[in-house]
Amino acid sequence: MRARVRSIKLMMSRTRTRTRADPVWQVFFSVTFMGMAAGMAGAIAPDIAKGKPALIAIFKLIDQVGEHEKARWLTTSDLQKPKIDANDPSGQKPSSVSGEIELRDVSFTYPARPDVKIFEHLNLSKSLLAD
């Protein structure tokens, strides 16, 4: 009889000190969702790797003013200095700008995929007014 009472007391003490399930579930779901997020982020890694050279090329075009020797990947006809240097703080600055831009019947395809039409007969007009 004493052994039975002792085992009941031992079982009761174990149930009182048992850890709560809430933190265990929080950790489980946190780890699960972190793994899912890492998997989704890894899925777009090839697209980021493809876009990086294009981004570098765009920034090289923007920064080509006065840096022709660094842009070896461009042909000599591409190395024309623009008429307006965006980085030059001197020059005339208008106090206000107004006007209109209008595009009529614009069709466009990329040279690499001429069968895919990006714009076909696009008409666009925009009024500009800036102070």
For each residue, the residues with C-beta under 8 A, 3 or more apart:
1: 4 5
2: 5 6
3: 6 7
4: 1 7 8
5: 1 2 8 9
6: 2 3 9 10
7: 3 4 10 11
8: 4 5 11 12
9: 5 6 12 13
10: 6 7 13 14
11: 7 8 14 15
12: 8 9 15 16
13: 9 10 16 17
14: 10 11 17 18
15: 11 12 18
16: 12 13
17: 13 14
18: 14 15
19: 23 24
20: 23 24
21: 24 25
22: 25 26
23: 19 20 26 27
24: 19 20 21 27 28
25: 21 22 28 29
26: 22 23 29 30
27: 23 24 30 31
28: 24 25 31 32
29: 25 26 32 33
30: 26 27 33 34
31: 27 28 34 35
32: 28 29 35 36
33: 29 30 36 37
34: 30 31 37 38
35: 31 32 38 39
36: 32 33 39 40
37: 33 34 40 41
38: 34 35 41 42
39: 35 36 42 43
40: 36 37 43 44
41: 37 38 44 45
42: 38 39 45
43: 39 40
44: 40 41 47 48
45: 41 42 48 49
46: 49 50
47: 44 50 51
48: 44 45 51 52
49: 45 46 52
50: 46 47 53 54
51: 47 48 54 55
52: 48 49 55 56
53: 50 56 57
54: 50 51 57 58
55: 51 52 58 59
56: 52 53 59 60
57: 53 54 60 61 73
58: 54 55 61 62
59: 55 56 62 63
60: 56 57 63 64 70 71 73 74
61: 57 58 64 71 74
62: 58 59 86
63: 59 60 67
64: 60 61 67 68 70 71 74 79
65: 81 82 85 86 87
66: 81
67: 63 64 70 71
68: 64 71 79
69: 72
70: 60 64 67
71: 60 61 64 67 68 74 78 79
72: 69
73: 57 60
74: 60 61 64 71 78 79
75: 78 79
76: 79
77: 80
78: 71 74 75
79: 64 68 71 74 75 76
80: 77
81: 65 66
82: 65 85 86
83:
84:
85: 65 82 88
86: 62 65 82
87: 65
88: 85 91
89:
90:
91: 88
92:
93:
94: 97
95: 131
96: 129 130 131
97: 94 128 129 130
98: 128 129 130
99: 127 128
100: 125 126 127 128
101: 124 125 126 128
102: 124 125 126
103: 106 122 123 124 125
104: 123
105: 121 122 123
106: 103 119 121 122 123 124
107: 117 119 120 121 122
108: 117 118 119 122
109: 113 114 115 116 117 118
110: 113 114 116 118
111: 114
112:
113: 109 110 116
114: 109 110 111
115: 109
116: 109 110 113
117: 107 108 109 120
118: 108 109 110
119: 106 107 108 122
120: 107 117
121: 105 106 107
122: 103 105 106 107 108 119
123: 103 104 105 106
124: 101 102 103 106
125: 100 101 102 103
126: 100 101 102
127: 99 100
128: 97 98 99 100 101
129: 96 97 98
130: 96 97 98
131: 95 96
